[in-house]
């Protein structure tokens, strides 16, 4: 392959004298070049959407999305895959990243690994890659042998193959059903594809994984309702999500989240059911004690017992007027403990 004709390898005429500029002009020049990236990605939105719509049915049927790349491209794939479980609450198996040279290549450059064709096949076999899976190869130039070999192998199995590169003449395109090619042009520093090409790849990966998760129902509104609230910031975010989706107070949302062991969707469901259950007691009256301590309660007969049981074992019954809410056989028969909110004596 004639590498000198690849856009990402060519000299950028706008930055030939960048080494002679003062610092502010250097960063302005870099920023000017970066502005071109979003426009390049905009031109390939139809291909990105096609990749999402093609991947979703496979993932629903038990397939996996496997990113394959070398160097910066491989690292970006792993970063995107690693964010899916905490952001969308999916299994780490659903979206995975494989990098040429293995785990060590995440922290230290091993550029020679991108030429290892055999390693790509071995790496895919090692994770049990099959026809129901998706191979998404990422390479700025589109010429990394590791990526091409991975696509060839995946294609031979009948798997969906997608490539993301910044070169319209890339060899990997012929082995891909869907080719996403944001042409960002020459880099600020010739051949340094961690810059514009890497930024474009990151944007495309963000769109692919986010679009897929939305289509899989892992986003409610525009909120991360399936995320794992494992630290203070995320727990506070979880409370806001619960409140926004149920109309509950912060205190109610916190309590529901705790009762649900940090499961946001369970907390939302719990509070939504509680709103239904609040209709069970419309009026309650206290009668002066007789031998049988009779009481009268009107309730919503259309509310299923299962809805009440779904709350757990605790219901707060409010006090109405100057009388006290009375426990009834109806509520007790459900096996639910009741807290009576007394606002005075009968």
Secondary structure, 3 states (H helix, E strand, C coil): CCHHHCHHHCCCHHHCCHHHCCHHHHHHHHHHHHHHHHHHHHCCHHHHHHHHHHHHHHHHCCCCEEEEECHHHHHHHHHHHHHHHHHHCCCCCCEEEEECCCHHHHCCCCHHHHHCHHHHHHHHHHCCCCCCCEEEEECCCCCCHHHHHHHHHHHHCCCEEEEEECCCCCHHHHHCCEEEECCCCCCCCCCCCCCHHHHHHHHHHHHHHHHHHHHCCCCECCECCCCCCCCHHHHHHHHHHHHHHHCCCHHHHHHHHHHCCCCHHHHHHHHHHHHHHCCCCCEEECCCCCCCCCCEEECCCCCCHHHHHCCCCEEEECCCCCCCCCCCHHHHCCCCEEEECCCCCC
